[in-house]
Amino acid sequence: MSTRALGVRASVARPSPTLAITAKANAMKAAGVDVISFGAGEPDFNTPEPVCRAAIQAIEGGFTKYTPSAGIPALREAVADKFWRENGLRYEPSQVVASCGAKHSVFNALWVLLDPGDEVILFAPYWMTYRDQIALCGGVPVVVPTRAEDRFVPSIDDLKAAITPRTKAILVNSPSNPTGAVFPRETLKQIAALAMRHDLWVISDEIYERLVYEGKHESIAALGKEIQDRTITISGCSKTYSMTGWRIGYMAAPEPVAKAVSCFQDQVTSNPTSFVQRGAIAALALPDEVVEGMRAEFASRLDLTLSELAGIPGLVISRPAGAFYVFVGVQAYLGERCRDDVAVAELLLEEAHVALVPGSVFEGPGFLRLSYTASPEQIREGIQRMARALQRCS
């Protein structure tokens, strides 16, 4: 075996802590341990039957060959229609690129936009993949912290202070993973104004757009043509239609960006899986009540989760307005035994058999991310276990 060193980029990409925690919880379950998992970032519903049927019919019909790298025309048209119908955004199908998940779309956008040393502003707590992807593309993450007392909505003054001559883009994730924050329209308008004033790109990851429990989702690109012309809007089927394992996402962008991404994808993955594209078309055509049923169930579970957590003294809880996470502050339980949020998460998994993700993973130290994609019975039992175990922490 060669002893030559790996390239520098190999040390930039770190294992996903959320996937690692989910894997450990699953291994414990396989060994017969009764683990309740609040770690996974995916709905627990089955993929809707019409979506499955469309993909199966595509396979049975022989639709298993290469397609255009950016996706078949019918899918790109369906995505363009979706953006107009749901987001008030006019895009031509030629401005749409389908990829292997929204995560893939974010990476593609960063890859074609960034030169070495370019800075990308992130709002912390943030999905940890953003930071690694920026670094993999030669960029420099610049972190703007947000606060629980502000419901994790960023301060525009803090954002202004973070902009430098090297800033290339602002990455917006609303609704947010891990906090569930939804940026108000006024905040989005202020971000857009700064982007236009400083000639910046905006990468808007809207993968949780249909899971909003207060008000309605706003796309920053819908604020006007000038901001749309400098925004890459990203979404996908994973969260809205419970299709996480299908790996299908998409972006809509100004024509030069879409063409550059399509060319890049030519050389990396080519097309997203052919028959999955047919499933995505079926998903985008589902009646609103299918998605609304899932959203309403998550809203009910959120209320239950917050009600149960309220019985545990000392927790810091900011009510999330979207997604399916509660970002729970456990600072009151840090002490000699549990010195940080990682230690708290380890104790909860090992002793209470409850899996959560440490907040430090998301640059939110002292917090835990709780995903309420579990049954009401599991939510009640899991939080009761948490309450008992936390007493042994401090």
N, C-alpha and C positions, 0 to 999 in steps of 0.2 A: 504494500500500500504506500502511496506517495506521502512524503512528509512535508510537502510544500504547503505553505499557509493558505488558508481560505482568503478570499477577497474581503475587503473592509465591509462591504455591504452585508456580508453574512452575519456580522456581529450587530447590525442595526435592527434586523428583524428578530423580535423576541417572541417566544411562545405566547399564545393568547391565554392570560390568566383565567378568563371566564370559561374557556373551553377546558382548561386544566382542572378547574374546580368541578365542572360538570362531569368530566371523566372520572375524577376521584369519587364523586358521589355515586355515579353509576357503578363503579367497581365495588363500592361498599354495598350497594343494593344487590349486586350479583352475588356477593358473599353472604347474603341473607340479612343484612342490616336494614332496619326500617328508616331510611333516610328521606326526609322531606326536602326537596330542592327548591330554593328561591333564587337559584343562581342563573338559570338559563335565560337567554334573551330571545325566547321564541314562544309563540302562542301554543297552547296545549290542545287546540282544536284540530280536527282532521282537515286536510285540504278539501274544499267544497267538491262535491261529487261531479258537477259538470266540468270542472277543470281536469279532474282525473280522467273522465271519460274522453275529453278532447285529446289528451296526450296518448291515451291507449289507442284510440282510433287512428291517430297519426302514425303510431308504431305499426299497427296492423295494416295500415294503408301504404307502408313502405316509405314514410316520410322520415328517413333516418340518415340522409346524406348531408353533405356540406350545404350550408346556405351562405348568402352574403355575410361578411363578417359583422356588419352593423345590425344584422337581423333581417328577417324576411320583410318585404314591403308591407304585408298585411299587419304585421306587428307594429312596425314603425308608424303606420297610419293610425292604428288603434291607440298607441301612446300619444300621438299628436292630438287625437280627438279627446283623450282623457284630460290632457293638460288644458284644453280649451273648456271642456265641460266642467271640470272640477276646480281648476285653478285660475281660470280667466286668462290663460296664456296662449297666444297664437304662435304655433311652430309649424313649419313644413316638415313632412316626414324625413326630408334630407337633413334636418337638424337634430334628428333623434338617433341615438346609438344604443342598442340593446347589448348588455354584457352579462357576465356570469355573477350576477348579484350587484346590489348597490355598492358594496365594498369595492368590487372591481371597478365600478364606474368612478368612484372617488379617486382611486389610484390612477386610473387613466387620465382624469382631469388634471391631477397634480403633475403627472409625467409630462404632459404636453405643455403645461404652463410654466413650470419652474426651470430656472437656470441655477447652477451651483451658487449657494449663498443667498438666494432669494428667501425672504421671510414670509411666513404664513401665520396669521393671528388665529389662535384657538381660544375658546372660552372654557375655562376649567370650572368644575369637573367636565372632562370630555371623554368620549369613547377613545380608549387607548390606541386603537388602530390608526387614528388620524396622525398622531405624533410619529409613529414608526413609518407610516407611508410618506409623510413629508420628508423625513430624513432619508429614506430609501431613494427619493427623487432628487436628492442633493439640496433640499431646502432646509431652512432653520425654523423650527417651531417657536413662536413667541406667545407666551401664555398670559391671558388676561383673566384673573380670578373673578369668580362671582361668589355671592354670599347667600346663605340659607335665608337670612332675614329679608332678602330681596327676591325670594323664590327663585334664586339662581338665574335671574335675568341680568345681563351685563350692564354695568355702568358705562354710559357713553363717554364720560370724562376719562375713565380708565382705558377705554378703547383709543381715544384720541392720543393719550400719552404713549401708547404702545406702537403707534405708526412711526416708521422711520423711512429714510430714502430707500432702504432695501425691501420694504414691504411690497409684496406682489399680490397677496390675496388675503381675504378674510373668510374663514370657514364657519358657516352657520349651521347649527343642527337644532331645528325646532319642529316638532317636539324633540326633547333632548334625551339621549342616553348618556349618562345614567340618572339624571335628576328628574326627568319628566317635565322640565320647564318648557313653557310655550312663550315665545317672544311676542309681546304685544305689537300691534301695528305701528305704534309710535316709535318703539325701539327699532323695528325694522326700517322705518323711514329714516331714522338718524344714522343707522349703519349704511343704508344706501347713499345718503348724502355724503358721508365720509368717503365711501368708495368712489363716488363720482368726483369729489373734490381732489382726491389724491391719485386718481387714475388707477384704481385697484380692481382686481377681479373679485367676485364673490362666488364661492362654491357653497351651494345650499343643499344640504342633505336632508330630505324631507321624507325619509322612509317610514316615519311614524305618523304621517299626515292625517290619516283617517282615524287615529286614536286620540281624539281630543275631547275633553270632558267639560271645559269651560270656554265659552265663546266658539270661535271657529278658526280653522287653520288659515294662515295667510302665507302666500308665497311672496318672497321679497321681490322676485322678478316681475310680479304683477303690479308693482307700484308705479310703473311707467316704462316707456320704451328705452329711455337712456340707461336705466339700471338693468333692464332685461338684456340689453346688448353687451353687458359685462358680467352676466350671471350664468353659471352652469347649474341647472336645476336637476337634482338627482332623486330618484325614488325607485320603487320596485314592488314586487309581489310578496316578498317574504312575510312582512308583518300584517299587512292588510288582509291577505288571503290565506294566511297560515301555510306558506309555501317556502319555508326556510331552506329545506333540503333541495329544492328544485334549482336553486341558484340562477335566478333571473332578475335582473335589475335594468335600469335604463337612465339615460340622461337626455336632456334637451339643452342645446347650447347654440351660440352664434355659429353660423355655417363654417367659418375657418376652424373653429375648435372641434366641431363635430367631424369634419373631414380629417383633421389631424388625429383624433382619437380612433376613427375607423381605420386609418392607415397603421397606427400603432397596434391596434388589436389584430390586424392582418398578420403581424409578425409574432404575436405572443400567444393568443388563444384561438384565433379565427372566430368563428361564430359561437354564440351560446347554443347549447344543445338544441337540435332541430325540433324534436317533438315537444320539448319544454316550451318552445316559442308558441306552439299551437295551444298549449295549456294556458300560457299567459294571455293570449287573445281571448280565450274563454273567460278567464278571471276578470279582465277589464270590461267584459260585457255582462257580468253578473248584476242582478237587480240590487239596488241600494240596500234593500232590507236584509240581504245576506250579510253584508259588512256591518250594517247597523246592529244586527243581532249580536255579533261578536263584540262590537264596541260597547253596547249596553251591558253585556255580561262583564266586561272588564271594568266598567264604571261601577257596577255593583260590588265587584271584588275589591276595588280601590276603597270604597266606603267601608267595607268589612275590615280590610287591612288596617286602615287608619283607626277605626274603632278599637280593634284589638291592641294595636300598638299604644294607644292612649292609656292603656292599663299598666304600662311599664313606666315607672317613674324615671325622670332624668333624660329621656331620649329627646333629641332635637329633630323635629319633623316639620318640613315645609310641604304643604299640600301640593302634589304635582298636578299640572293641568292637562297632561297628555302622556303618551307612551304607556308602558305598564311596569314602571319602576317607582319605588319610594326610596329616596336617599336619606338614610337614617343616621343621625349623629349619635355616636356612642361615647362621646368624650367623658361623660360622667362615670363611665365604667372602666376607664383606663387607670391603671395602678401598677402595683408591684407584680402581680401575676400577668395581667394583660397590658403590656406597655404601649401597644398601638393597635390599630384596627385590624392588622393582619393577625395578631395574636388572638383578638376577639373572634375573628372568623374561624381560626383554627380550633379554638375551644368549642365554638358552637357546632362545628362539624364533628369533632372527635367525641365530645361528651353529650351533646344534645341531639346529634344526628340531624342537624339542620344546615343546609348549604346556602351561604350568601357570599357575595364578592366584596373583598375589602375595598374601601373607598380610595385608598392610596393608589390603587391600580389606575384610577381615573384622575389622579392628582387632586383627590379630595380626601386628605388624611383625616382620620377620626370619624369617618362615616362608613356605613355598609350599604351596598346596593341590594335591595330586596325586590325580586321580580315576582309579582303576584299572578303569574301564569300557572296557577295551581288551583285545585278545586277549593271551594269554600271550607270543606272539612279539613283539608290539609293546611289551609291558611290559619284556621283557628288552632289546630293542634301544633303547628310549627311555631306560631308566635307564643303559645303557652310554654313550649319547650324553651324558647329563647328567654322568656321571662325568668324561668327557673335557673337557667345556666348563667345568665348575666349577673345574678346575685353572687356567683362564685368568682366573678372576674375581678372586682375591685378589692 
